[in-house]
């Protein structure tokens, strides 16, 4: 198989698997369904990925890599403009979270990644949790440092807690309001125009920044001098497993 044909086949398999995983979850997707969706035979999947588990990892890794590259480009540009000065908290928040929201609302191919986020949250102790931690650790470390510089009076533990809360809020934001409307007894609104990405981002960023800047708990009202700029990977991992 020549290189260009191999690349096209690999991409077709990844695209097909991503669509199926998004619709029904990776655990409920069979190899037969993937081969039918991609219009390839089982030997092609085995040749390119080896196994279903390795294919799932490749699907997640592809999307996470694209997302993280965009996050780092934004952070690099902001830090270059700042010339060594701390960024504003709003800039750090936007650089990390806005690419995820934009990908979720993108119609060019990444939209199936949105439900993949939710499926991944239920397998944090398995290999997908390990994959997310491995793919994220360097990126999250960069952003954690930026948050610490932007919020020097906030202890590291509180930054991590608030970052965790922001991840949860963003996850719910990109999944939309339909489930919540049903849960609180509001009638579905099929004819209502769905909010665009800019409206969602405006609402979300306002909420995230409000939480990030909220008063500290009384027990930690004083700055914590022991909060190091360099946290251990183990301590960071416990707060970031299974997230985007």
DODO-902781 format. One record per residue (C-alpha): residue in three letters; chain; x, y, z. Coordinates in Angstrom, 1 decimal. Layout:
BEGIN
<code:ALA&unit:A&east:X&north:Y&up:Z>
...
This chain:
BEGIN
<code:UNK&unit:A&east:0.0&north:0.0&up:0.0>
<code:UNK&unit:A&east:1.5&north:3.3&up:-1.1>
<code:UNK&unit:A&east:1.9&north:6.1&up:1.5>
<code:UNK&unit:A&east:-0.8&north:8.4&up:0.2>
<code:UNK&unit:A&east:-3.4&north:5.6&up:-0.1>
<code:UNK&unit:A&east:-2.4&north:4.4&up:3.4>
<code:UNK&unit:A&east:-2.9&north:7.8&up:4.8>
<code:UNK&unit:A&east:-6.3&north:8.2&up:3.2>
<code:UNK&unit:A&east:-7.4&north:4.7&up:4.5>
<code:UNK&unit:A&east:-6.2&north:5.5&up:8.0>
<code:UNK&unit:A&east:-8.1&north:8.8&up:8.0>
<code:UNK&unit:A&east:-11.2&north:7.2&up:6.7>
<code:UNK&unit:A&east:-11.1&north:4.7&up:9.5>
<code:UNK&unit:A&east:-10.5&north:7.3&up:12.2>
<code:UNK&unit:A&east:-13.4&north:9.5&up:10.8>
<code:UNK&unit:A&east:-15.8&north:6.5&up:10.7>
<code:UNK&unit:A&east:-14.8&north:5.3&up:14.2>
<code:UNK&unit:A&east:-15.2&north:8.9&up:15.6>
<code:UNK&unit:A&east:-18.7&north:9.2&up:14.2>
<code:UNK&unit:A&east:-19.8&north:5.9&up:15.6>
<code:UNK&unit:A&east:-18.2&north:6.4&up:19.0>
<code:UNK&unit:A&east:-19.9&north:9.8&up:19.2>
<code:UNK&unit:A&east:-23.3&north:8.3&up:18.4>
<code:UNK&unit:A&east:-23.2&north:5.2&up:20.6>
<code:UNK&unit:A&east:-20.1&north:5.0&up:22.6>
<code:UNK&unit:A&east:-16.9&north:3.1&up:21.9>
<code:UNK&unit:A&east:-17.9&north:0.2&up:24.1>
<code:UNK&unit:A&east:-21.1&north:-0.4&up:22.0>
<code:UNK&unit:A&east:-19.4&north:0.0&up:18.6>
<code:UNK&unit:A&east:-18.3&north:-3.2&up:16.9>
<code:UNK&unit:A&east:-15.4&north:-3.6&up:14.5>
<code:UNK&unit:A&east:-17.9&north:-4.7&up:11.9>
<code:UNK&unit:A&east:-19.8&north:-1.4&up:12.2>
<code:UNK&unit:A&east:-16.5&north:0.5&up:11.8>
<code:UNK&unit:A&east:-15.5&north:-1.4&up:8.7>
<code:UNK&unit:A&east:-18.9&north:-0.8&up:7.1>
<code:UNK&unit:A&east:-18.9&north:2.9&up:8.0>
<code:UNK&unit:A&east:-15.4&north:3.3&up:6.6>
<code:UNK&unit:A&east:-15.9&north:1.0&up:3.6>
<code:UNK&unit:A&east:-12.8&north:-1.0&up:4.4>
<code:UNK&unit:A&east:-12.1&north:-4.6&up:5.5>
<code:UNK&unit:A&east:-11.0&north:-5.7&up:9.0>
<code:UNK&unit:A&east:-7.5&north:-6.4&up:7.7>
<code:UNK&unit:A&east:-7.1&north:-2.6&up:7.1>
<code:UNK&unit:A&east:-8.0&north:-1.7&up:10.6>
<code:UNK&unit:A&east:-5.6&north:-4.4&up:12.0>
<code:UNK&unit:A&east:-2.9&north:-3.1&up:9.6>
<code:UNK&unit:A&east:-3.2&north:0.5&up:10.6>
<code:UNK&unit:A&east:-4.1&north:0.2&up:14.3>
<code:UNK&unit:A&east:-3.6&north:-3.3&up:15.5>
<code:UNK&unit:A&east:-6.7&north:-3.6&up:17.7>
<code:UNK&unit:A&east:-10.0&north:-1.8&up:18.6>
<code:UNK&unit:A&east:-8.4&north:-0.5&up:21.8>
<code:UNK&unit:A&east:-5.5&north:1.1&up:19.8>
<code:UNK&unit:A&east:-8.0&north:2.5&up:17.4>
<code:UNK&unit:A&east:-10.0&north:4.2&up:20.2>
<code:UNK&unit:A&east:-6.8&north:5.6&up:21.5>
<code:UNK&unit:A&east:-5.9&north:7.0&up:18.1>
<code:UNK&unit:A&east:-9.3&north:8.6&up:17.7>
<code:UNK&unit:A&east:-9.0&north:10.4&up:21.1>
<code:UNK&unit:A&east:-5.3&north:11.3&up:20.5>
<code:UNK&unit:A&east:-6.0&north:12.9&up:17.2>
<code:UNK&unit:A&east:-8.7&north:15.3&up:18.5>
<code:UNK&unit:A&east:-6.8&north:16.0&up:21.7>
<code:UNK&unit:A&east:-3.7&north:16.9&up:19.8>
<code:UNK&unit:A&east:-5.5&north:19.3&up:17.6>
<code:UNK&unit:A&east:-7.2&north:21.0&up:20.6>
<code:UNK&unit:A&east:-4.0&north:21.3&up:22.6>
<code:UNK&unit:A&east:-2.0&north:22.7&up:19.7>
<code:UNK&unit:A&east:-4.6&north:25.5&up:19.4>
<code:UNK&unit:A&east:-4.5&north:26.1&up:23.1>
<code:UNK&unit:A&east:-0.7&north:26.4&up:23.2>
<code:UNK&unit:A&east:-0.7&north:28.7&up:20.1>
<code:UNK&unit:A&east:-3.0&north:31.1&up:21.9>
<code:UNK&unit:A&east:-1.1&north:30.9&up:25.1>
<code:UNK&unit:A&east:2.3&north:31.4&up:23.4>
<code:UNK&unit:A&east:1.0&north:34.5&up:21.5>
<code:UNK&unit:A&east:-0.5&north:36.0&up:24.7>
<code:UNK&unit:A&east:2.7&north:35.4&up:26.7>
<code:UNK&unit:A&east:4.8&north:36.9&up:23.9>
<code:UNK&unit:A&east:2.7&north:40.0&up:23.9>
<code:UNK&unit:A&east:2.9&north:40.3&up:27.7>
<code:UNK&unit:A&east:6.7&north:40.2&up:27.6>
<code:UNK&unit:A&east:7.2&north:38.3&up:30.8>
<code:UNK&unit:A&east:4.4&north:40.1&up:32.7>
<code:UNK&unit:A&east:1.5&north:38.0&up:34.2>
<code:UNK&unit:A&east:-1.4&north:37.5&up:31.9>
<code:UNK&unit:A&east:-4.9&north:38.6&up:32.9>
<code:UNK&unit:A&east:-6.9&north:35.7&up:34.3>
<code:UNK&unit:A&east:-9.5&north:36.2&up:31.6>
<code:UNK&unit:A&east:-6.8&north:35.6&up:28.9>
<code:UNK&unit:A&east:-5.7&north:32.3&up:30.5>
<code:UNK&unit:A&east:-9.3&north:31.1&up:30.8>
<code:UNK&unit:A&east:-10.1&north:32.0&up:27.2>
<code:UNK&unit:A&east:-6.9&north:30.4&up:25.8>
<code:UNK&unit:A&east:-7.8&north:27.1&up:27.5>
<code:UNK&unit:A&east:-11.5&north:26.9&up:27.3>
<code:UNK&unit:A&east:-12.6&north:28.7&up:24.1>
<code:UNK&unit:A&east:-10.9&north:26.3&up:21.7>
<code:UNK&unit:A&east:-12.8&north:23.4&up:23.2>
<code:UNK&unit:A&east:-16.1&north:25.3&up:22.9>
<code:UNK&unit:A&east:-15.3&north:26.3&up:19.3>
<code:UNK&unit:A&east:-14.4&north:22.8&up:18.4>
<code:UNK&unit:A&east:-17.7&north:21.6&up:19.9>
<code:UNK&unit:A&east:-19.7&north:24.1&up:17.7>
<code:UNK&unit:A&east:-17.6&north:23.6&up:14.6>
<code:UNK&unit:A&east:-19.5&north:22.0&up:11.7>
<code:UNK&unit:A&east:-16.4&north:21.2&up:9.7>
<code:UNK&unit:A&east:-15.7&north:17.8&up:11.2>
<code:UNK&unit:A&east:-14.8&north:18.1&up:14.9>
<code:UNK&unit:A&east:-18.4&north:18.2&up:16.2>
<code:UNK&unit:A&east:-18.6&north:14.5&up:16.9>
<code:UNK&unit:A&east:-15.8&north:15.0&up:19.4>
<code:UNK&unit:A&east:-18.3&north:16.7&up:21.8>
<code:UNK&unit:A&east:-20.1&north:13.5&up:22.9>
<code:UNK&unit:A&east:-16.8&north:11.7&up:22.9>
<code:UNK&unit:A&east:-15.9&north:14.0&up:25.8>
<code:UNK&unit:A&east:-18.9&north:12.7&up:27.8>
<code:UNK&unit:A&east:-18.2&north:9.0&up:27.0>
<code:UNK&unit:A&east:-14.6&north:9.5&up:28.2>
<code:UNK&unit:A&east:-15.7&north:10.8&up:31.6>
<code:UNK&unit:A&east:-17.1&north:7.4&up:32.5>
<code:UNK&unit:A&east:-13.9&north:5.5&up:31.8>
<code:UNK&unit:A&east:-11.4&north:7.6&up:33.8>
<code:UNK&unit:A&east:-9.8&north:4.6&up:35.5>
<code:UNK&unit:A&east:-9.2&north:2.7&up:32.3>
<code:UNK&unit:A&east:-6.8&north:3.3&up:29.4>
<code:UNK&unit:A&east:-8.8&north:6.3&up:28.2>
<code:UNK&unit:A&east:-8.2&north:8.0&up:31.5>
<code:UNK&unit:A&east:-4.5&north:7.2&up:31.2>
<code:UNK&unit:A&east:-4.5&north:8.5&up:27.6>
<code:UNK&unit:A&east:-6.2&north:11.8&up:28.6>
<code:UNK&unit:A&east:-3.7&north:12.3&up:31.5>
<code:UNK&unit:A&east:-0.7&north:11.6&up:29.2>
<code:UNK&unit:A&east:-1.9&north:13.9&up:26.5>
<code:UNK&unit:A&east:-2.8&north:16.7&up:28.8>
<code:UNK&unit:A&east:-0.1&north:16.8&up:31.4>
<code:UNK&unit:A&east:2.3&north:19.2&up:29.6>
<code:UNK&unit:A&east:-0.5&north:21.5&up:28.4>
<code:UNK&unit:A&east:-2.2&north:21.6&up:31.8>
<code:UNK&unit:A&east:1.2&north:22.4&up:33.5>
<code:UNK&unit:A&east:1.7&north:25.4&up:31.2>
<code:UNK&unit:A&east:-1.7&north:26.7&up:32.0>
<code:UNK&unit:A&east:-1.4&north:26.0&up:35.7>
<code:UNK&unit:A&east:1.8&north:28.2&up:35.7>
<code:UNK&unit:A&east:0.0&north:30.9&up:33.8>
<code:UNK&unit:A&east:-2.9&north:30.8&up:36.3>
<code:UNK&unit:A&east:-0.5&north:31.0&up:39.3>
<code:UNK&unit:A&east:1.2&north:34.1&up:37.8>
<code:UNK&unit:A&east:-2.1&north:35.7&up:37.0>
<code:UNK&unit:A&east:-3.4&north:35.0&up:40.5>
<code:UNK&unit:A&east:-0.4&north:35.2&up:42.8>
<code:UNK&unit:A&east:-2.5&north:35.6&up:46.0>
<code:UNK&unit:A&east:-4.6&north:32.4&up:45.3>
<code:UNK&unit:A&east:-3.2&north:29.2&up:46.8>
<code:UNK&unit:A&east:-2.4&north:26.4&up:44.3>
<code:UNK&unit:A&east:-4.9&north:24.1&up:45.9>
<code:UNK&unit:A&east:-7.7&north:26.6&up:45.2>
<code:UNK&unit:A&east:-6.5&north:27.2&up:41.7>
<code:UNK&unit:A&east:-6.8&north:23.4&up:41.1>
<code:UNK&unit:A&east:-10.2&north:23.2&up:42.6>
<code:UNK&unit:A&east:-11.5&north:26.2&up:40.5>
<code:UNK&unit:A&east:-9.9&north:24.8&up:37.4>
<code:UNK&unit:A&east:-11.7&north:21.5&up:38.1>
<code:UNK&unit:A&east:-15.0&north:23.4&up:38.5>
<code:UNK&unit:A&east:-14.4&north:25.3&up:35.3>
<code:UNK&unit:A&east:-13.9&north:22.0&up:33.4>
<code:UNK&unit:A&east:-17.2&north:20.7&up:34.6>
<code:UNK&unit:A&east:-19.0&north:23.9&up:33.7>
<code:UNK&unit:A&east:-17.5&north:23.9&up:30.2>
<code:UNK&unit:A&east:-18.5&north:20.2&up:29.7>
<code:UNK&unit:A&east:-22.1&north:21.0&up:30.5>
<code:UNK&unit:A&east:-22.1&north:24.1&up:28.5>
<code:UNK&unit:A&east:-21.1&north:22.4&up:25.3>
<code:UNK&unit:A&east:-23.6&north:19.6&up:25.8>
<code:UNK&unit:A&east:-26.4&north:22.2&up:25.6>
<code:UNK&unit:A&east:-29.6&north:23.0&up:27.6>
<code:UNK&unit:A&east:-32.0&north:20.4&up:26.3>
<code:UNK&unit:A&east:-31.4&north:17.8&up:29.0>
<code:UNK&unit:A&east:-31.7&north:20.5&up:31.7>
<code:UNK&unit:A&east:-34.9&north:21.8&up:30.3>
<code:UNK&unit:A&east:-36.4&north:18.3&up:30.4>
<code:UNK&unit:A&east:-35.2&north:17.7&up:33.9>
<code:UNK&unit:A&east:-36.8&north:20.9&up:35.3>
<code:UNK&unit:A&east:-40.1&north:20.2&up:33.5>
<code:UNK&unit:A&east:-39.8&north:22.8&up:30.7>
<code:UNK&unit:A&east:-41.2&north:21.8&up:27.3>
<code:UNK&unit:A&east:-38.8&north:21.2&up:24.5>
<code:UNK&unit:A&east:-38.3&north:24.1&up:22.1>
<code:UNK&unit:A&east:-37.6&north:22.4&up:18.7>
<code:UNK&unit:A&east:-38.2&north:25.6&up:16.8>
<code:UNK&unit:A&east:-36.0&north:27.8&up:19.0>
<code:UNK&unit:A&east:-32.8&north:28.9&up:17.4>
<code:UNK&unit:A&east:-29.8&north:27.3&up:19.0>
<code:UNK&unit:A&east:-27.3&north:29.7&up:20.5>
<code:UNK&unit:A&east:-24.2&north:30.3&up:18.4>
<code:UNK&unit:A&east:-20.7&north:29.8&up:19.6>
<code:UNK&unit:A&east:-20.1&north:33.4&up:20.5>
<code:UNK&unit:A&east:-23.2&north:33.6&up:22.7>
<code:UNK&unit:A&east:-22.2&north:30.4&up:24.5>
<code:UNK&unit:A&east:-18.7&north:31.7&up:25.0>
<code:UNK&unit:A&east:-19.9&north:35.0&up:26.3>
<code:UNK&unit:A&east:-22.2&north:33.3&up:28.9>
<code:UNK&unit:A&east:-19.6&north:30.7&up:29.8>
<code:UNK&unit:A&east:-16.6&north:33.1&up:30.2>
<code:UNK&unit:A&east:-18.7&north:35.4&up:32.4>
<code:UNK&unit:A&east:-19.5&north:32.5&up:34.7>
<code:UNK&unit:A&east:-16.0&north:31.0&up:34.7>
<code:UNK&unit:A&east:-14.3&north:34.3&up:35.5>
<code:UNK&unit:A&east:-16.8&north:34.9&up:38.3>
<code:UNK&unit:A&east:-16.0&north:31.6&up:39.9>
<code:UNK&unit:A&east:-12.2&north:32.1&up:39.4>
<code:UNK&unit:A&east:-12.3&north:35.5&up:41.1>
<code:UNK&unit:A&east:-14.6&north:34.5&up:43.9>
<code:UNK&unit:A&east:-13.5&north:35.2&up:47.5>
<code:UNK&unit:A&east:-11.3&north:32.5&up:49.0>
<code:UNK&unit:A&east:-12.7&north:30.2&up:51.8>
<code:UNK&unit:A&east:-11.9&north:31.8&up:55.2>
<code:UNK&unit:A&east:-9.6&north:29.0&up:56.2>
<code:UNK&unit:A&east:-7.4&north:29.9&up:53.2>
<code:UNK&unit:A&east:-7.9&north:33.7&up:53.1>
<code:UNK&unit:A&east:-4.2&north:34.3&up:53.4>
<code:UNK&unit:A&east:-1.8&north:33.7&up:50.5>
<code:UNK&unit:A&east:-0.1&north:30.3&up:50.7>
<code:UNK&unit:A&east:3.6&north:30.8&up:50.5>
<code:UNK&unit:A&east:4.1&north:27.0&up:50.2>
<code:UNK&unit:A&east:2.3&north:26.9&up:46.9>
<code:UNK&unit:A&east:5.1&north:26.0&up:44.5>
<code:UNK&unit:A&east:5.2&north:27.1&up:40.9>
<code:UNK&unit:A&east:6.3&north:23.5&up:40.1>
<code:UNK&unit:A&east:3.8&north:20.9&up:41.2>
<code:UNK&unit:A&east:4.5&north:17.3&up:40.9>
<code:UNK&unit:A&east:2.9&north:15.4&up:38.0>
<code:UNK&unit:A&east:1.2&north:13.0&up:40.5>
<code:UNK&unit:A&east:-0.6&north:15.9&up:42.3>
<code:UNK&unit:A&east:-1.6&north:17.5&up:39.0>
<code:UNK&unit:A&east:-2.8&north:14.2&up:37.6>
<code:UNK&unit:A&east:-5.2&north:13.7&up:40.4>
<code:UNK&unit:A&east:-7.0&north:16.9&up:39.5>
<code:UNK&unit:A&east:-7.0&north:16.5&up:35.7>
<code:UNK&unit:A&east:-7.7&north:12.9&up:34.8>
<code:UNK&unit:A&east:-10.3&north:12.3&up:32.2>
<code:UNK&unit:A&east:-10.7&north:15.9&up:31.2>
<code:UNK&unit:A&east:-10.2&north:18.1&up:28.1>
